[in-house]
Amino acid sequence: MLRAEIELVRGSFRLAVGFEVPDGTVLAILGPNGSGKSSLLGSLSGLLRPDRATIRLGDRELHGLPPHERSVGLLAQDALLFPHLSVLDNVAFSPRSKGARRAESREIARRWLAEVDATEFADRKPAQLSGGQAQRVAVARALAGDPDLLLLDEPLAALDVDAAPAIRGLLRRVLSTHRIGATVLVTHDPLDALALADHVLVLSEGSAVERGPTREVLAAPRTAFTARIAGLNLIPGVATEGGLRAEDGRFVAGMLAEGTALGEAAVAVFEPSAVAVYPAEDGHPGSPRNTVKALVTALEPHGPVIRLRTDANLAADLTPAAVADLALEPGTPVRLSIKATTVTVYPASLPL
């Protein structure tokens, strides 16, 4: 079990967060740039020294130890392989640095290269590898030292769209079949969190603002950042009978989730696919109770659909044919319509 209470001040920025990661589980850290993700990871690895910290891994206290004594494995965006060493010796470096003999270290390295499907690269130098191949080797090196704590720092961010899914699948398999003490994953990609993490912690300006089981947090976000990365619309306000009174005063009809108290801060959440788009000059379209006038700000390919973004901070998913029929482009005035049955109102925050 990893237990951490970390407080760190850098200029005007202050990080103050506490969390636990049970053995054999993965905690994903999400948050916008500048929220404190890198500072948190640096504190765990020992590369940053917090002003105050209690970091315990099992019965060991890590906060007073230098990085090389913490038994931490790190997998970063870039593979960071030693260019002068072969792939085999790159992986063998981890057990060798912990005192294993050369022959034993190489045997461990061979086992891990087989585990990540990279045996054929053993005699190559890093410059001879593709990005995906190098990251496979980096996974093997991070795990070959048998770490008690594994830190994953945006491990797929530098990979192309073809390599990333393969490495994501590799990490999922390795983490599920090999008992690693605890794993902390920093990512901007909700797919990484959904595929790899048991729980999520969302940081904002150095504080935890959301946490819980991964699928629950991403299905019912409480902050605009989490809603955006989860691909959902979110309107903040106050819960009221039959829905939510938004911060701009308009009423949003919706279904109140369990635990949502009238008069308390709340958020209305709904999927872009629930938003219908009509020309602005149309009257009230059909039966939906929620209608919003807006201007199109962007049209983004999103799998088989086009995601339309608006100046009302609402997104809608349309087919390419619908975009063409409506002649939509940035600056086009539209009317958005959302059925109340597709809107869920949640408490604005969960106990942290």
C-alpha positions as CSV (number, residue, x, y, z in Angstrom):
1,M,0.0,0.0,0.0
2,L,1.3,3.4,-1.0
3,R,0.2,6.2,1.4
4,A,1.2,9.8,0.6
5,E,0.7,13.2,2.0
6,I,2.6,15.8,0.0
7,E,2.9,19.6,0.4
8,L,5.2,21.5,-1.9
9,V,5.6,25.2,-2.7
10,R,7.2,26.6,-5.8
11,G,6.9,30.4,-6.1
12,S,3.2,31.1,-6.1
13,F,2.2,27.5,-6.7
14,R,1.3,25.2,-3.9
15,L,0.6,21.5,-4.1
16,A,-1.2,19.9,-1.2
17,V,-2.6,16.4,-1.7
18,G,-3.0,13.1,0.0
19,F,-3.9,9.7,-1.5
20,E,-3.6,5.9,-1.1
21,V,-2.8,3.3,-3.7
22,P,-3.5,-0.3,-2.6
23,D,-1.1,-3.0,-3.6
24,G,-1.6,-4.3,-7.1
25,T,-3.8,-1.3,-8.2
26,V,-3.2,1.7,-10.5
27,L,-4.1,5.3,-9.7
28,A,-4.4,7.7,-12.6
29,I,-3.6,11.3,-11.9
30,L,-5.4,13.7,-14.3
31,G,-5.4,17.5,-14.5
32,P,-4.8,20.4,-16.7
33,N,-1.3,21.8,-17.3
34,G,0.0,23.4,-14.2
35,S,-2.2,21.5,-11.9
36,G,0.7,19.8,-10.1
37,K,0.9,16.3,-11.8
38,S,4.6,16.6,-12.5
39,S,5.4,17.9,-9.0
40,L,3.5,15.0,-7.4
41,L,5.4,12.5,-9.5
42,G,8.7,14.2,-8.8
43,S,8.0,14.0,-5.1
44,L,7.2,10.3,-5.3
45,S,10.3,9.5,-7.3
46,G,12.6,11.6,-5.1
47,L,13.6,14.0,-7.9
48,L,11.8,16.8,-6.0
49,R,12.0,17.4,-2.3
50,P,8.6,18.5,-0.9
51,D,8.5,21.1,1.9
52,R,6.5,18.5,3.9
53,A,5.7,15.0,3.0
54,T,4.9,11.6,4.4
55,I,5.3,8.9,1.8
56,R,5.0,5.3,3.0
57,L,5.2,2.2,0.8
58,G,4.3,-0.8,2.9
59,D,6.3,-0.5,6.1
60,R,9.0,1.7,4.4
61,E,9.2,5.5,4.6
62,L,10.3,6.9,1.3
63,H,10.3,10.6,1.8
64,G,13.7,10.7,3.4
65,L,15.4,8.5,0.9
66,P,17.3,9.4,-2.3
67,P,15.8,8.3,-5.6
68,H,18.1,5.2,-6.0
69,E,17.0,3.8,-2.6
70,R,13.3,4.0,-3.2
71,S,12.8,0.9,-5.4
72,V,10.9,3.0,-7.9
73,G,10.5,2.2,-11.6
74,L,9.8,5.1,-14.0
75,L,8.4,5.0,-17.5
76,A,8.3,8.5,-19.1
77,Q,7.1,9.9,-22.4
78,D,10.4,9.3,-24.0
79,A,12.1,5.9,-23.7
80,L,15.3,7.5,-22.4
81,L,17.4,4.5,-23.3
82,F,21.2,4.7,-23.0
83,P,22.3,5.2,-26.6
84,H,25.7,3.4,-26.2
85,L,24.2,0.2,-24.7
86,S,22.4,-2.6,-26.5
87,V,18.7,-3.2,-25.8
88,L,19.7,-6.2,-23.7
89,D,22.1,-4.2,-21.6
90,N,19.6,-1.3,-21.3
91,V,17.1,-3.6,-19.6
92,A,19.8,-5.4,-17.6
93,F,20.9,-2.0,-16.2
94,S,17.9,-2.0,-13.7
95,P,18.8,-5.3,-11.9
96,R,22.5,-4.6,-12.2
97,S,22.1,-1.3,-10.4
98,K,20.4,-3.1,-7.5
99,G,23.4,-5.4,-7.1
100,A,22.6,-8.4,-9.3
101,R,25.6,-10.0,-11.2
102,R,26.1,-9.4,-14.9
103,A,24.9,-12.9,-15.9
104,E,21.9,-12.8,-13.6
105,S,21.0,-9.2,-14.8
106,R,21.1,-10.3,-18.5
107,E,18.9,-13.3,-17.8
108,I,16.3,-11.1,-16.1
109,A,16.5,-8.7,-19.1
110,R,15.9,-11.6,-21.5
111,R,12.8,-12.6,-19.6
112,W,11.4,-9.1,-19.6
113,L,12.2,-8.6,-23.3
114,A,10.2,-11.8,-24.0
115,E,7.4,-10.5,-21.8
116,V,7.1,-7.3,-23.9
117,D,7.6,-9.1,-27.3
118,A,11.0,-7.4,-27.9
119,T,13.4,-10.4,-27.8
120,E,14.4,-9.8,-31.4
121,F,15.7,-6.3,-30.6
122,A,18.1,-7.6,-27.9
123,D,21.3,-6.9,-29.8
124,R,20.2,-3.6,-31.4
125,K,21.1,-0.1,-30.2
126,P,18.3,2.3,-29.4
127,A,18.9,4.4,-32.5
128,Q,17.8,1.3,-34.5
129,L,14.4,1.2,-32.9
130,S,11.1,2.8,-33.8
131,G,9.3,4.8,-31.2
132,G,7.0,1.9,-30.3
133,Q,9.8,-0.6,-30.1
134,A,11.9,1.7,-27.9
135,Q,8.9,2.2,-25.5
136,R,8.5,-1.6,-25.3
137,V,12.1,-1.8,-24.2
138,A,11.5,1.0,-21.7
139,V,8.7,-0.9,-20.2
140,A,10.9,-3.9,-19.8
141,R,13.7,-1.8,-18.2
142,A,11.3,-0.1,-15.8
143,L,10.0,-3.5,-14.5
144,A,13.3,-5.5,-14.7
145,G,14.4,-3.9,-11.4
146,D,11.3,-5.4,-9.6
147,P,10.1,-2.0,-8.3
148,D,7.8,-1.7,-5.4
149,L,6.4,1.5,-7.0
150,L,5.9,2.1,-10.7
151,L,5.5,5.6,-12.0
152,L,4.1,6.1,-15.5
153,D,4.6,9.6,-16.8
154,E,2.5,10.1,-19.9
155,P,4.0,6.9,-21.3
156,L,2.0,7.0,-24.6
157,A,2.1,10.7,-25.3
158,A,5.1,10.6,-27.7
159,L,3.9,7.6,-29.7
160,D,2.0,7.7,-33.0
161,V,-1.6,6.6,-33.4
162,D,-0.5,3.1,-34.5
163,A,2.0,2.4,-31.7
164,A,0.0,3.8,-28.8
165,P,-2.8,1.2,-28.7
166,A,-0.3,-1.6,-28.8
167,I,1.7,-0.2,-25.9
168,R,-1.5,0.5,-24.0
169,G,-2.5,-3.1,-24.4
170,L,1.0,-4.3,-23.4
171,L,0.8,-2.2,-20.2
172,R,-2.7,-3.5,-19.4
173,R,-1.5,-7.1,-19.8
174,V,1.7,-6.6,-17.8
175,L,0.0,-4.7,-15.0
176,S,-2.7,-7.3,-14.7
177,T,-0.5,-10.4,-14.8
178,H,2.5,-9.2,-12.7
179,R,2.0,-8.2,-9.1
180,I,3.6,-4.7,-8.8
181,G,3.4,-3.0,-5.5
182,A,1.5,0.1,-6.6
183,T,1.4,2.1,-9.8
184,V,0.8,5.8,-10.3
185,L,-0.1,6.9,-13.9
186,V,0.0,10.5,-15.0
187,T,-2.0,11.0,-18.3
188,H,-4.1,13.5,-20.3
189,D,-5.8,10.6,-22.2
190,P,-9.0,9.2,-20.8
191,L,-8.4,6.0,-22.7
192,D,-5.2,5.4,-20.7
193,A,-7.1,5.9,-17.5
194,L,-10.0,3.7,-18.5
195,A,-7.7,0.9,-19.8
196,L,-5.1,0.9,-17.1
197,A,-6.3,2.6,-13.9
198,D,-8.6,1.3,-11.1
199,H,-9.0,4.8,-9.6
200,V,-8.6,8.4,-10.7
201,L,-7.5,11.5,-8.8
202,V,-8.1,14.8,-10.6
203,L,-5.9,17.8,-9.6
204,S,-6.6,21.5,-10.1
205,E,-4.2,24.2,-9.0
206,G,-2.4,21.8,-6.6
207,S,-5.5,20.3,-4.9
208,A,-7.5,17.2,-5.4
209,V,-11.0,18.1,-6.8
210,E,-12.3,14.7,-7.8
211,R,-11.4,11.1,-7.0
212,G,-13.0,7.7,-7.2
213,P,-13.3,4.6,-9.4
214,T,-12.1,5.4,-12.9
215,R,-15.4,4.7,-14.8
216,E,-17.5,6.4,-12.2
217,V,-15.5,9.6,-12.3
218,L,-15.3,9.8,-16.1
219,A,-19.0,8.9,-16.4
220,A,-20.1,11.6,-13.9
221,P,-17.5,14.3,-13.9
222,R,-17.7,17.2,-11.3
223,T,-15.3,19.6,-13.1
224,A,-15.2,21.1,-16.5
225,F,-11.7,19.7,-17.1
226,T,-12.8,16.1,-16.4
227,A,-15.9,16.5,-18.4
228,R,-13.9,17.7,-21.4
229,I,-11.4,14.9,-21.4
230,A,-14.3,12.4,-20.9
231,G,-16.0,14.0,-23.9
232,L,-19.0,15.2,-21.9
233,N,-20.9,18.5,-21.6
234,L,-21.0,20.0,-18.1
235,I,-23.0,23.0,-16.9
236,P,-22.3,24.2,-13.3
237,G,-25.0,25.7,-11.1
238,V,-27.3,24.9,-8.2
239,A,-29.6,21.9,-8.0
240,T,-33.3,22.8,-8.1
241,E,-36.6,20.9,-8.5
242,G,-36.5,19.2,-11.9
243,G,-33.0,20.1,-12.8
244,L,-30.4,22.9,-12.3
245,R,-30.3,26.7,-12.1
246,A,-27.1,27.5,-14.1
247,E,-24.7,30.2,-13.1
248,D,-26.1,32.5,-15.8
249,G,-29.6,32.1,-14.4
250,R,-31.1,29.8,-17.0
251,F,-32.9,26.7,-16.0
252,V,-31.6,23.3,-17.2
253,A,-34.2,20.5,-17.0
254,G,-32.7,17.2,-16.0
255,M,-32.9,14.1,-13.8
256,L,-31.4,14.5,-10.3
257,A,-28.9,11.8,-9.4
258,E,-29.0,10.1,-6.0
259,G,-27.4,12.3,-3.3
260,T,-28.1,15.6,-5.1
261,A,-29.5,18.1,-2.6
262,L,-31.8,20.9,-3.7
263,G,-30.1,24.3,-3.2
264,E,-26.6,22.9,-3.2
265,A,-23.9,23.3,-5.8
266,A,-24.4,20.8,-8.7
267,V,-23.4,20.1,-12.3
268,A,-25.6,19.0,-15.2
269,V,-23.9,16.4,-17.4
270,F,-24.9,15.0,-20.8
271,E,-23.2,13.5,-23.8
272,P,-22.6,15.4,-27.1
273,S,-24.7,12.8,-28.8
274,A,-27.7,14.0,-26.8
275,V,-27.5,17.5,-28.3
276,A,-29.6,18.1,-31.4
277,V,-28.6,21.0,-33.7
278,Y,-31.0,23.2,-35.7
279,P,-30.7,26.3,-37.8
280,A,-31.0,29.4,-35.6
281,E,-34.1,30.7,-37.3
282,D,-36.1,27.6,-36.5
283,G,-38.6,27.9,-33.8
284,H,-38.7,25.7,-30.7
285,P,-37.6,22.3,-32.1
286,G,-39.9,19.5,-31.1
287,S,-40.4,18.6,-27.4
288,P,-37.0,19.1,-25.7
289,R,-37.2,21.5,-22.7
290,N,-33.6,22.7,-23.0
291,T,-32.7,25.0,-25.9
292,V,-29.7,27.2,-26.2
293,K,-28.7,29.8,-28.9
294,A,-25.1,29.6,-29.9
295,L,-22.4,30.2,-32.5
296,V,-20.3,27.4,-34.0
297,T,-16.7,27.9,-33.0
298,A,-15.1,24.7,-34.3
299,L,-15.8,21.4,-36.2
300,E,-13.5,18.5,-35.2
301,P,-13.4,15.0,-36.6
302,H,-14.2,12.6,-33.8
303,G,-14.2,9.0,-35.1
304,P,-17.2,8.5,-37.3
305,V,-18.8,11.8,-36.3
306,I,-18.0,15.5,-36.4
307,R,-17.8,17.2,-33.0
308,L,-19.3,20.6,-33.1
309,R,-18.1,23.1,-30.5
310,T,-19.9,26.3,-29.7
311,D,-19.5,29.6,-27.8
312,A,-22.0,28.3,-25.3
313,N,-19.3,25.8,-24.1
314,L,-21.5,22.9,-25.3
315,A,-20.5,20.3,-27.9
316,A,-22.7,18.2,-30.2
317,D,-21.9,15.1,-32.3
318,L,-23.2,15.1,-35.8
319,T,-22.8,13.0,-38.9
320,P,-20.8,14.5,-41.7
321,A,-24.1,14.5,-43.8
322,A,-25.9,16.5,-41.1
323,V,-23.0,19.1,-41.0
324,A,-23.2,19.4,-44.8
325,D,-27.0,19.7,-44.8
326,L,-27.0,22.4,-42.2
327,A,-24.0,24.2,-43.9
328,L,-22.2,24.5,-40.6
329,E,-18.9,26.3,-40.2
330,P,-17.3,28.5,-37.6
331,G,-19.5,31.5,-37.0
332,T,-22.8,29.8,-38.0
333,P,-25.6,30.6,-35.6
334,V,-27.5,27.5,-34.4
335,R,-30.0,26.4,-31.8
336,L,-29.0,23.5,-29.6
337,S,-31.7,21.3,-28.1
338,I,-31.3,18.7,-25.3
339,K,-34.0,16.4,-23.9
340,A,-34.3,16.5,-20.1
341,T,-34.2,12.8,-19.9
342,T,-30.6,12.8,-21.3
343,V,-29.4,15.3,-18.6
344,T,-28.2,14.1,-15.2
345,V,-27.7,16.5,-12.3
346,Y,-24.9,15.5,-9.8
347,P,-23.5,17.0,-6.7
348,A,-20.7,19.4,-7.6
349,S,-18.2,17.6,-5.5
350,L,-17.6,14.3,-3.8
351,P,-16.1,13.9,-0.3
352,L,-12.3,13.9,-0.8
